[in-house]
Amino acid sequence: MDIKDKVITQFLIEELSHPVDTLYESMTSQPQISVFSLEGDQYDSLFNSFVVTDHPQCKNKMK
């Protein structure tokens, strides 16, 4: 068993059937994950509400 298989097994990671589509969707959608400090305060997004399609060079290419 190689290291990739060990990681997948130990962390119960599901293999993606369409990894490129999944990556694209994650880059073009709003973040759905909330991160909290140990004290319970919610952190703001590192990129605010920016998604890749907001970038001027990408707007026409991503359609």
Secondary structure, DSSP 8 states (H G I E B T S, - for coil): --HHHHHHHHTT----SSHHHHHHHHHHS------B-TTS-B---TTTT--GGGSHHHHTT--
